[in-house]
Each structure stands twice: as C-alpha cells, then as structure tokens.
C-alpha cells in the first residue's frame, strides 16, 4: 500500500506511520481529516505524460515550411512522402545514425530541420548542426532555423523572447541549446557535449588542418556522453566514390532503404531506375525539345504503362521504403524481398541505416528535365559527372581514369601544322603560352561556331624567346585550305612562377591582345580580374593599368577532360593537326583527379605544359564568349574573328587594355 493510501485510510484513527513527525501528528485535529492538493499549471505541465506522436504526424500539426516554393504553407506529407518515412525511421528504437544520400532539392535538408523542431518539442537535448562553411551556417541559422521556430505556434512557445538567446551561431530555447558549426573551424566543432548531431551537405566539408581528423569525425566525438540515446544525421549529395556520404551509405549503414513506388495502373511495387525513363528519338533527340515539350515518360517494369509526371507523383505517393541493395553489375538499385523499413530495422537490430533519394522521386523535378540533362551530358564528361551526382544521386566512378595517349592520338586530323579548317567553320583563333625558365610552350587553336565549341589545333610546340612567341602570336598569318588568312584574335600567357616581372612587361607591349594569366584551384567563379598596377603607396588602381586574369583551374580542367573524351566525329571535339607531336599529346595525359579531394594533381610528376595551355584556352574562349558569336549571315555582322588583315586593337582604358567583348574600331 502506498504512503498516500495508508494516510487516507488511517488518519481519522490517528494511526500514523513511523516516519510521520510526532509533533505534526499531535497538531492534527481529531476526527476525519480531508487533505487536498492541487498542483500548479507549470507542475501539471511538467508531470503530464504526453502521448507518443511520430515525427511525420507532428510535422503536419506544427511545422510551417519556411523556404522554397511552398514557403508559408503547412507541412504536408503528401508532397514528399519519402521524407515522412525518413523522419519516422530516425526515431525507431535503437537507431542512432541516419544517412541520406540524395539529389539536390528533394527536401532532405528541410526534413532535417523538421527533426530538429521535433526533438526540441518532444525529446529535447543539446544539438549541433554542422554546415560546409561559416557563411552557410549563418545563412541557414537566420533564414531557415530561426523562422521555423518563430512561425510555428508550438515551437514559438519554446523561445525565451530574449534577443541575446537567438544569434547566428547559437539558439537558446526553454528546453535545449542549438549550436551552429562549420567544417572549417576546429573550435566550432569542439568543447561541446551534444545529444543530436546534424551533418548537412557532408561531401562539401573541407578539412583545413592536416593535423586534425576530418570534420565529421571531430563532430561525432561530441555525442560520447549520450552513448545510448544520441542521434546523428548525415545528409549530402554524393561526389566521388570515396566521399564520406557514399562510404557512409554503402559501408557504414547496416541497412539501406530504397523507395518502392506503386504503379497507378497495375498496382505493383517497383524500385525506380533511370533506365526506365524513355523519350522519343532516344540518344539523338534534341534535349531542348524534350524538356520544353515534356516528352519523357517512365515505363512501368510490370505492365509497361508510360507514366506522365502526374502519374509518377501518384506512384511515389503510394510507395514506401523497403530494404534494398545496389546491383554492382548494372548499377541499379533494387529490392529482393520488398521488406518494409520498420520490419527490417527490427529484424536486423540496425543502429545505422541509410536512404537513397534520386531526382526522379521528387515532385519538383520533371522526367523531361532528367532526360534533357542526360542528353546534354552525352558529349560532355563533366556534365555527365554532374548528372550522376545531381540526378542519379550516385558518385562518378570512372571519372579519375587516366587518359591514354593512343586514344588521344585518334583526335588528329589530316591538316598540316599551321593550317586553319576552311568552309566557314572557324569563329576565331586564340593562343596561350605556358612560361618556363628556358622558354615557352604554346598553342594557337581555332574555335568554331556554336555552343558545342568545336576546336582545332593550328600550331603548337616550344620556343625559347619572347620574340619568337611574339611572331607566332601576332605577326603570323594562318590560312585555311582556300587561302583565306587568319590572325590570332587574343592571347594569354602564364605569368606566375617564372619571370613574372618580365611577363608583365611583355603584356604591356601588347595591350588588349596579351593577357597575363594565373590558375587557381579554389575560386567561387570561373574567372576574375585582379588589378596589378596601383598608385605608389596606395591600393588605388591606375586607370588603364595592367590586369591579370585569374582562372578557376578546377572548372576548366574538368571541361578539358570532358572535351578530350569526345569522339573526333562528334560535335565539340578537341582536334589536333596531323603534325601535333606525341610529346604534346603525352603531356595532356599527365594529370588526373584525386578522388579523395576532388582536385587535379600530377601523381607521376610528368611534364604537363600542354595540359595547362589547353585549359587556359578554354578559359579565354569563355572570356570572349565565343559560344555566343553569331555565324556570318545569321545575325549582326562580325569581322570573321580575324579573317584577313586587321588593324591593331586600341587599348580600352576602362578594362585595363583587355578587350573582353570584342575589339574597338
């Protein structure tokens, strides 16, 4: 019998338990005594046992979407049903790590935000959200996390109302603390004890210190104090095979789940794969027409019915997460047993589970957009890599294979060195030199009309003096088979590492026609100008002073690698003359991508001057927007990009002598 029940039964008899104070017993009046106790509202709230609610149900009751096309609306599981399953699975008994390998813009980060709101309301504990960099962390804190708490009636009650409790790096609620961290800061990831860890866009993390472990490992150590009930969410678009999100999905996860859509016609479940997306014309179709006319359909693997985007959305809404695996031979995701997620987690007692979300599950991505992206990538290897990452949600496995010299040698045509292709194929000649202590490696290359940017090597090799390079770039006429003369439209020269001051003086000698270049691996844009000449003792630029073009080498090396994969008969091929040397072609095979860092490197330290010259040629073609030049007769007249004799260009004082959009007359 409980103490309270004993007191109610025996107090009128003045029989008290041994622990009851005698002085208090003597003070009690004789006869029946009624004792009433009513807890206060905060006490009742603290002692009330709340009914369990799955995160997906909680989201529809209390979550307001704060960003994207549905901002301001209530959360609906029907829009992205696959997210509801991920949120519910995150809180299944025993589950501690949740891995989401996804395509961009499928709602994954929004689902993580919802899980954060759920734990703040239902099972609070300190949380840390890690983003790729500081700016992203601050933007997400102010644009996503804070509005999520303010716009929800249930979550707004958790806010203290004090301004100092809501900052771009920390949010203090009545129930818990939320920290914002980023991969580039060791301090932001340390000195905290947390229960919930959110790793957003994991593959974009950058480890800035070689003395420390990867950022995600540092962050994971923060949950050690919660060995049984911590949660870790890992979410990202994949990049390379050895990237952290793909390794987490395929190696760390004890169970991987795929979405089984259910056909609206036959009602049978199936795991959707890209090979079942079809469109008229196959590989020869025009991607613009396929996307504009919404021609793509998805073929049901059971009944063959072609789904429109509307039927695809119906099939996805009727689906569920099932235990799956990846067929290594075909690369397709499949499910052998179609075992439901909750049953598989319970049977396997899985602590680490993973989910795969390709773009064709998203209602925001049309089947025709996916088909068009594939068609555009057929002759562009960097675009194909982006298609694998961004639409299939898979890494690009073969992107780091070495280029073979014998394969590149097939890109030679029948033209002798110095000859320009004829019959109106050429838009302009561009030239680039790579500076060495003993001379210059160079190439003069002809670029054709149109967005595929076909090109032909006209003259390449090595010279030992500036005078020889000057003659090749600016004093020579190059002719096509019909005898029409062409001159170099613009040129660039590597200015860093060798004879820099001398190169600057050389560029001043040819203002507007010779641009100093510098390659950089990490830039936020393809290229950018940097002022070199300033007034003495100040940072004020001299009008008309020399400028250097900084080139994003990562972007243009990716583009060059893609160009070298195109067959010589296909549009956009990177062709050589018949006399292009084996040494030049061999230098184009020197660099490969380090799949760990995603950056280009020269593992055998072989000569790579032709490689540097070639990617800078692509940068110049972009700088002058050669892809957008109209053919003669198809638009405003253009001076055939250097055909025939031309007057020397006058320097433009507003661009430091660099004629970016054409020549002054």
DARATA-V15912 format. One record per residue. N is the residue number from 1. SS is DSSP state (H for helix, E for strand, C for the rest). PHI is phi in degrees with one decimal (999 if undefined). PSI is psi in whole degrees, -180 to 180 (* if undefined). Layout:
# DARATA-V15912
N&SS&PHI&PSI + N&SS&PHI&PSI
This chain:
# DARATA-V15912
1&C&999&136 + 2&C&-72.2&162 + 3&H&-62.7&-39 + 4&H&-65.5&-42 + 5&H&-65.8&-39 + 6&H&-61.5&-42 + 7&H&-65.5&-43 + 8&H&-62.3&-36 + 9&H&-78.5&-34 + 10&H&-115.4&-2 + 11&H&-66.5&-35 + 12&H&-70.5&-19 + 13&H&-88.1&-2 + 14&C&57.5&40 + 15&C&-107.5&116 + 16&C&-118.0&151 + 17&C&-68.0&165 + 18&C&-63.5&-29 + 19&C&-80.7&-10 + 20&C&-73.6&131 + 21&C&-61.3&129 + 22&H&-60.1&-38 + 23&H&-62.9&-38 + 24&H&-70.5&-36 + 25&H&-64.3&-38 + 26&H&-69.5&-28 + 27&H&-80.3&-17 + 28&C&-74.0&139 + 29&C&-72.2&159 + 30&C&-74.5&161 + 31&C&91.3&-177 + 32&C&-72.0&131 + 33&C&-120.1&128 + 34&C&-107.8&126 + 35&C&-111.5&126 + 36&C&-117.3&141 + 37&C&-139.3&125 + 38&C&-122.3&113 + 39&C&-63.5&152 + 40&C&-71.9&169 + 41&H&-60.3&-46 + 42&H&-61.6&-37 + 43&H&-67.1&-42 + 44&H&-63.0&-40 + 45&H&-64.5&-39 + 46&H&-71.1&-34 + 47&H&-89.6&-12 + 48&C&-69.1&132 + 49&C&-90.2&115 + 50&C&-82.7&143 + 51&C&-68.2&140 + 52&C&-62.1&136 + 53&C&-131.9&125 + 54&C&-62.5&149 + 55&H&-56.2&-36 + 56&H&-65.9&-37 + 57&H&-71.2&-43 + 58&H&-58.6&-41 + 59&H&-61.8&-42 + 60&H&-69.2&-23 + 61&H&-84.2&-38 + 62&H&-125.9&-11 + 63&C&-92.7&133 + 64&E&-114.9&128 + 65&C&-70.1&131 + 66&C&-111.1&-6 + 67&C&-147.9&166 + 68&C&87.0&-173 + 69&C&-67.4&-17 + 70&C&-107.9&22 + 71&C&-58.4&136 + 72&C&93.5&-11 + 73&C&-95.0&161 + 74&E&-72.8&148 + 75&C&-63.6&135 + 76&C&-131.1&124 + 77&C&-69.1&-17 + 78&C&-71.2&-25 + 79&C&-68.8&-51 + 80&C&-129.0&78 + 81&H&-63.0&-27 + 82&H&-66.8&-26 + 83&H&-71.3&-34 + 84&H&-60.5&-41 + 85&H&-65.6&-39 + 86&H&-65.4&-44 + 87&H&-62.9&-43 + 88&H&-67.1&-39 + 89&H&-65.3&-28 + 90&C&-60.9&-25 + 91&C&-115.6&21 + 92&C&-69.9&149 + 93&C&-56.9&131 + 94&C&90.1&-19 + 95&C&-75.3&128 + 96&C&-122.1&-29 + 97&E&-125.9&130 + 98&E&-122.4&119 + 99&E&-109.0&128 + 100&E&-124.8&107 + 101&E&-99.0&118 + 102&E&-140.7&167 + 103&C&-84.6&161 + 104&C&-66.5&152 + 105&C&59.8&40 + 106&C&-106.0&3 + 107&C&95.9&10 + 108&H&-62.8&-47 + 109&H&-65.1&-34 + 110&H&-64.9&-36 + 111&H&-65.8&-38 + 112&H&-63.9&-41 + 113&H&-60.1&-40 + 114&H&-64.5&-40 + 115&H&-62.2&-37 + 116&H&-63.7&-46 + 117&H&-62.4&-37 + 118&H&-64.4&-46 + 119&H&-69.2&-32 + 120&H&-63.5&-34 + 121&H&-90.0&-39 + 122&H&-104.7&-39 + 123&C&-144.2&71 + 124&C&-66.2&155 + 125&C&-177.0&156 + 126&C&-59.9&139 + 127&E&-130.3&151 + 128&E&-132.0&128 + 129&E&-111.0&124 + 130&E&-109.5&127 + 131&E&-113.9&169 + 132&C&-63.8&-35 + 133&C&-148.4&173 + 134&H&-66.7&-42 + 135&H&-62.3&-42 + 136&H&-63.2&-39 + 137&H&-62.9&-45 + 138&H&-66.7&-42 + 139&H&-64.3&-43 + 140&H&-69.0&-35 + 141&H&-63.5&-44 + 142&H&-85.5&-29 + 143&H&-98.4&-17 + 144&H&-125.8&-55 + 145&H&-70.1&-51 + 146&H&-61.6&-46 + 147&H&-61.1&-32 + 148&H&-60.8&-41 + 149&H&-75.6&-35 + 150&H&-74.1&-36 + 151&H&-86.8&-10 + 152&C&-98.0&127 + 153&H&-61.5&-40 + 154&H&-68.8&-43 + 155&H&-76.2&-30 + 156&H&-64.1&-25 + 157&C&-67.5&-20 + 158&C&-82.9&-13 + 159&E&-80.7&143 + 160&C&-78.1&-24 + 161&C&90.0&-9 + 162&C&-85.6&133 + 163&H&-62.1&-37 + 164&H&-70.7&-11 + 165&H&-87.2&-5 + 166&E&-127.1&106 + 167&C&-130.1&179 + 168&C&-75.2&-11 + 169&C&-118.2&-9 + 170&E&-158.5&141 + 171&E&-126.0&120 + 172&E&-102.9&116 + 173&E&-101.1&173 + 174&C&-67.0&-25 + 175&C&-105.9&-23 + 176&C&-165.5&172 + 177&E&-110.5&140 + 178&E&-121.6&122 + 179&E&-105.5&145 + 180&E&-106.4&129 + 181&E&-129.3&170 + 182&E&-145.0&156 + 183&C&-66.0&-27 + 184&C&-80.9&-2 + 185&C&-121.2&114 + 186&H&-64.3&-38 + 187&H&-65.3&-37 + 188&H&-68.6&-20 + 189&H&-102.1&-5 + 190&C&-114.1&177 + 191&C&60.7&32 + 192&C&-137.9&145 + 193&C&-112.3&119 + 194&C&-131.0&160 + 195&C&-106.9&-33 + 196&E&-121.7&127 + 197&E&-122.4&127 + 198&E&-117.2&116 + 199&E&-106.7&101 + 200&E&-97.2&134 + 201&C&50.5&60 + 202&H&-59.4&-39 + 203&H&-71.3&-10 + 204&H&-92.9&1 + 205&C&-67.8&145 + 206&C&-125.4&125 + 207&C&-89.3&108 + 208&C&-84.7&-10 + 209&C&-125.5&122 + 210&C&-73.4&-12 + 211&C&-84.8&-11 + 212&C&-112.4&162 + 213&C&-70.7&166 + 214&C&-55.7&151 + 215&H&-55.1&-40 + 216&H&-65.9&-32 + 217&H&-70.1&-39 + 218&H&-61.8&-42 + 219&H&-67.2&-37 + 220&H&-65.9&-24 + 221&H&-69.2&-14 + 222&H&-72.3&-15 + 223&H&-99.2&9 + 224&C&-58.8&-33 + 225&C&-70.1&-12 + 226&C&-118.4&71 + 227&C&-67.6&-26 + 228&C&-105.4&-30 + 229&C&-122.6&21 + 230&C&-80.6&163 + 231&E&-134.9&137 + 232&E&-127.3&123 + 233&E&-106.8&128 + 234&E&-119.5&122 + 235&E&-140.2&137 + 236&E&-173.7&159 + 237&C&-82.9&135 + 238&C&-73.3&160 + 239&C&-123.4&-74 + 240&C&-118.6&168 + 241&C&-61.9&-37 + 242&C&-92.2&13 + 243&C&-68.0&155 + 244&H&-62.8&-36 + 245&H&-72.8&-39 + 246&H&-69.8&-37 + 247&H&-66.2&-39 + 248&H&-64.2&-38 + 249&H&-72.5&-46 + 250&H&-93.6&-20 + 251&H&-113.0&-50 + 252&H&-77.1&-40 + 253&C&-65.7&132 + 254&C&-81.9&-19 + 255&E&-148.1&130 + 256&E&-113.3&134 + 257&E&-116.3&140 + 258&E&-122.1&156 + 259&E&-88.1&124 + 260&E&-99.2&104 + 261&E&-77.6&157 + 262&E&-120.3&122 + 263&C&-59.4&130 + 264&C&-65.7&-20 + 265&C&-92.3&-56 + 266&C&-94.3&-15 + 267&C&77.0&9 + 268&C&-94.1&145 + 269&E&-84.4&150 + 270&E&-159.5&150 + 271&E&-90.2&121 + 272&C&-76.2&138 + 273&C&-135.2&157 + 274&H&-61.1&-34 + 275&H&-61.6&-17 + 276&H&-91.2&-1 + 277&E&-83.8&127 + 278&E&-130.3&156 + 279&C&-155.9&155 + 280&C&-64.3&139 + 281&C&92.2&-13 + 282&H&56.8&-138 + 283&H&-68.6&-16 + 284&H&-93.3&1 + 285&C&-70.6&155 + 286&C&-82.1&119 + 287&H&-61.4&-35 + 288&H&-63.8&-41 + 289&H&-69.4&-40 + 290&H&-59.9&-43 + 291&H&-75.1&-43 + 292&H&-67.1&-36 + 293&C&-96.1&3 + 294&C&51.4&58 + 295&C&-89.1&-16 + 296&C&-78.0&146 + 297&E&-137.0&162 + 298&E&-111.5&128 + 299&E&-93.2&122 + 300&C&-62.3&131 + 301&C&-73.4&-14 + 302&C&-98.7&-51 + 303&C&-107.9&-10 + 304&C&79.5&1 + 305&C&-65.6&137 + 306&E&-89.6&120 + 307&E&-86.1&135 + 308&C&-80.0&178 + 309&H&-60.3&-38 + 310&H&-63.9&-45 + 311&H&-68.6&-34 + 312&H&-59.4&-44 + 313&H&-63.1&-39 + 314&H&-63.6&-42 + 315&H&-64.2&-40 + 316&H&-68.0&-42 + 317&H&-61.9&-30 + 318&C&-87.0&1 + 319&C&-90.9&-172 + 320&E&-159.4&163 + 321&E&-78.6&132 + 322&E&-131.9&157 + 323&E&-64.3&128 + 324&C&-134.9&179 + 325&E&-156.5&165 + 326&E&-105.5&125 + 327&C&-74.6&114 + 328&C&-68.2&-26 + 329&C&-75.9&-46 + 330&C&-96.2&-19 + 331&C&77.9&7 + 332&C&-88.2&147 + 333&E&-86.9&140 + 334&E&-149.4&168 + 335&C&-131.4&126 + 336&C&-83.7&-37 + 337&C&-112.9&-13 + 338&C&52.7&39 + 339&C&-72.4&127 + 340&E&-58.9&153 + 341&H&-58.9&-52 + 342&H&-60.3&-39 + 343&H&-65.9&-41 + 344&H&-67.5&-41 + 345&H&-63.0&-43 + 346&H&-66.3&-42 + 347&H&-67.3&-43 + 348&H&-85.1&-11 + 349&C&51.6&47 + 350&C&-76.6&129 + 351&C&-93.3&-27 + 352&E&-122.0&117 + 353&E&-123.8&154 + 354&E&-131.9&156 + 355&E&-134.9&142 + 356&E&-118.0&124 + 357&E&-125.7&97 + 358&C&-78.7&169 + 359&H&-67.5&-29 + 360&H&-73.1&-3 + 361&H&-85.4&-18 + 362&C&-82.9&133 + 363&C&-71.7&-12 + 364&C&-87.9&-6 + 365&C&-120.7&121 + 366&C&-80.2&155 + 367&H&-61.4&-34 + 368&H&-70.6&-35 + 369&H&-63.0&-41 + 370&H&-64.6&-45 + 371&H&-62.6&-43 + 372&H&-64.2&-40 + 373&H&-63.1&-38 + 374&H&-66.8&-44 + 375&H&-62.6&-39 + 376&H&-69.5&-22 + 377&C&-91.9&-2 + 378&C&-64.3&-31 + 379&C&-115.6&20 + 380&C&-140.0&104 + 381&H&-67.4&-35 + 382&H&-65.5&-36 + 383&H&-68.4&-34 + 384&H&-67.9&-38 + 385&H&-61.4&-44 + 386&H&-64.0&-36 + 387&H&-63.7&-43 + 388&H&-63.9&-45 + 389&H&-70.5&-48 + 390&H&-86.7&-22 + 391&C&-115.2&-45 + 392&C&-82.8&-14 + 393&C&57.1&44 + 394&C&-133.8&154 + 395&C&-75.6&161 + 396&C&-90.7&101 + 397&C&-70.4&-39 + 398&C&-98.6&10 + 399&C&-70.8&-18 + 400&C&-98.3&8 + 401&C&-66.3&142 + 402&C&-65.8&143 + 403&C&-76.1&139 + 404&C&-100.4&138 + 405&H&-63.4&-37 + 406&H&-67.6&-30 + 407&H&-72.8&-42 + 408&H&-66.9&-30 + 409&H&-62.4&-23 + 410&H&-71.4&-12 + 411&H&-80.8&-1 + 412&E&-72.3&141 + 413&C&-109.3&-162 + 414&C&-94.8&-1 + 415&C&-73.7&140 + 416&C&-74.0&162 + 417&C&-60.6&140 + 418&C&90.8&-3 + 419&E&-100.3&134 + 420&E&-96.4&138 + 421&C&-57.4&145 + 422&C&-102.6&-161 + 423&C&58.7&40 + 424&C&67.4&25 + 425&C&-83.9&-21 + 426&E&-100.7&131 + 427&E&-90.4&-42 + 428&E&-164.0&165 + 429&E&-108.0&131 + 430&E&-122.6&155 + 431&E&-141.3&148 + 432&E&-142.6&144 + 433&E&-124.3&141 + 434&E&-105.0&119 + 435&E&-82.9&132 + 436&E&-124.8&168 + 437&C&-62.8&-32 + 438&C&-107.5&9 + 439&E&157.8&-153 + 440&E&-141.3&129 + 441&E&-88.6&137 + 442&E&-144.2&163 + 443&E&-150.6&136 + 444&E&-104.2&123 + 445&E&-129.2&137 + 446&E&-91.8&133 + 447&E&-112.8&138 + 448&E&-93.1&-177 + 449&C&-82.7&155 + 450&C&96.0&166 + 451&C&-68.0&-21 + 452&C&-74.3&-18 + 453&C&51.8&63 + 454&C&-66.3&155 + 455&E&-152.8&156 + 456&E&-137.9&132 + 457&E&-71.0&129 + 458&E&-100.3&-43 + 459&E&-155.3&132 + 460&E&-147.0&156 + 461&E&155.2&-149 + 462&E&-136.0&136 + 463&E&-130.8&158 + 464&C&-105.0&-4 + 465&C&-134.3&159 + 466&H&-68.7&-33 + 467&H&-63.3&-41 + 468&H&-66.3&-41 + 469&H&-65.4&-39 + 470&H&-61.2&-40 + 471&H&-66.4&-40 + 472&H&-68.0&-40 + 473&H&-81.7&-40 + 474&H&-123.4&-14 + 475&H&-113.0&0 + 476&C&-105.5&142 + 477&C&-99.1&134 + 478&E&-111.4&136 + 479&E&-119.9&151 + 480&E&-90.2&-176 + 481&C&-64.6&-21 + 482&C&-92.0&2 + 483&C&89.1&4 + 484&C&-72.6&131 + 485&E&-84.9&147 + 486&E&-132.2&148 + 487&C&-125.1&159 + 488&E&-65.0&126 + 489&E&-74.7&-44 + 490&E&-159.0&158 + 491&E&-141.6&159 + 492&E&-133.8&157 + 493&E&-144.6&136 + 494&E&-64.4&124 + 495&C&-109.2&0 + 496&C&-111.3&138 + 497&C&93.9&-26 + 498&C&-139.7&116 + 499&C&56.3&46 + 500&H&-59.9&-50 + 501&H&-61.5&-41 + 502&H&-62.4&-39 + 503&H&-68.8&-39 + 504&H&-59.3&-44 + 505&H&-62.6&-38 + 506&H&-63.5&-39 + 507&H&-69.8&-35 + 508&H&-63.9&-27 + 509&H&-71.0&-23 + 510&C&-128.1&65 + 511&C&-62.3&136 + 512&C&81.9&-11 + 513&C&-119.3&-23 + 514&E&-125.9&118 + 515&E&-110.4&128 + 516&E&-70.4&138 + 517&E&-121.1&151 + 518&E&-143.5&124 + 519&E&-89.7&137 + 520&E&-133.8&139 + 521&C&-75.2&-33 + 522&C&-123.3&106 + 523&C&-140.3&154 + 524&C&-87.2&-3 + 525&C&-145.4&164 + 526&C&-61.3&-41 + 527&E&-155.0&163 + 528&E&-157.7&150 + 529&E&-89.8&144 + 530&E&-127.9&126 + 531&E&-71.4&131 + 532&C&-97.9&-40 + 533&C&-100.2&128 + 534&E&-130.2&160 + 535&C&-63.6&143 + 536&C&-55.4&132 + 537&C&75.0&14 + 538&C&-145.5&171 + 539&C&-100.2&12 + 540&C&-79.2&124 + 541&E&-70.3&143 + 542&C&-81.0&122 + 543&C&-57.1&131 + 544&C&80.3&2 + 545&C&-71.4&165 + 546&C&-67.1&138 + 547&E&-121.6&148 + 548&E&-109.3&141 + 549&E&-96.4&116 + 550&E&-89.5&127 + 551&E&-114.0&132 + 552&E&-73.4&97 + 553&H&-65.3&-31 + 554&H&-61.0&-47 + 555&H&-63.5&-48 + 556&H&-78.8&-24 + 557&H&-70.8&-38 + 558&H&-58.4&-46 + 559&H&-63.7&-41 + 560&H&-65.0&-43 + 561&H&-59.1&-39 + 562&H&-66.8&-42 + 563&H&-60.4&-41 + 564&C&-70.3&-12 + 565&C&-87.5&-12 + 566&C&-76.7&134 + 567&C&-63.2&145 + 568&C&-58.9&-22 + 569&C&-89.7&-7 + 570&C&-97.3&156 + 571&C&-61.5&140 + 572&C&86.6&10 + 573&C&-66.4&152 + 574&E&-101.4&92 + 575&E&-97.2&155 + 576&E&-117.5&160 + 577&C&-76.6&168 + 578&C&-66.5&-21 + 579&C&-101.9&9 + 580&C&-61.9&129 + 581&C&-72.3&156 + 582&H&-63.2&-33 + 583&H&-61.8&-42 + 584&H&-62.9&-45 + 585&H&-67.0&-37 + 586&H&-63.8&-36 + 587&H&-67.3&-24 + 588&C&-74.3&-7 + 589&C&-105.3&8 + 590&C&-75.5&-39 + 591&C&-102.2&146 + 592&E&-136.2&172 + 593&E&-91.1&135 + 594&E&-80.3&110 + 595&C&-70.3&-12 + 596&C&-75.3&-46 + 597&C&-97.7&-18 + 598&C&77.4&10 + 599&E&-108.5&156 + 600&E&-79.3&142 + 601&E&-148.9&169 + 602&C&-116.0&84 + 603&C&-63.6&-30 + 604&C&-101.5&5 + 605&C&54.2&44 + 606&C&-87.3&158 + 607&C&-57.1&133 + 608&C&-132.9&27 + 609&H&-64.4&-40 + 610&H&-63.4&-36 + 611&H&-62.2&-45 + 612&H&-66.5&-41 + 613&H&-61.1&-43 + 614&H&-69.5&-42 + 615&H&-69.3&-30 + 616&H&-70.6&-29 + 617&H&-63.3&-41 + 618&H&-63.7&-38 + 619&H&-63.9&-41 + 620&H&-63.5&-41 + 621&H&-61.4&-37 + 622&H&-71.4&-40 + 623&H&-58.2&-43 + 624&C&-91.6&4 + 625&C&55.4&45 + 626&H&-60.9&-33 + 627&H&-59.4&-27 + 628&H&-95.7&-3 + 629&C&-66.4&131 + 630&C&-75.9&145 + 631&C&-64.8&150 + 632&C&-56.9&128 + 633&C&93.6&-13 + 634&C&-102.6&0 + 635&C&-174.2&-158 + 636&C&-57.0&141 + 637&C&-64.7&141 + 638&C&-129.1&152 + 639&C&-75.9&48 + 640&H&40.5&27 + 641&H&51.6&41 + 642&H&107.4&3 + 643&E&-69.5&136 + 644&C&77.2&-173 + 645&C&-78.4&145 + 646&C&-132.4&153 + 647&C&-77.7&145 + 648&C&-59.6&141 + 649&C&-72.8&139 + 650&C&-88.1&138 + 651&C&-65.8&141 + 652&C&-91.3&114 + 653&C&-66.4&-18 + 654&C&-87.6&-11 + 655&C&-121.6&19 + 656&C&66.9&29 + 657&C&86.5&1 + 658&C&-96.7&115 + 659&C&-88.0&95 + 660&C&-81.3&-41 + 661&C&-109.2&24 + 662&C&127.3&-179 + 663&C&-101.2&147 + 664&C&-71.5&144 + 665&C&-96.8&*
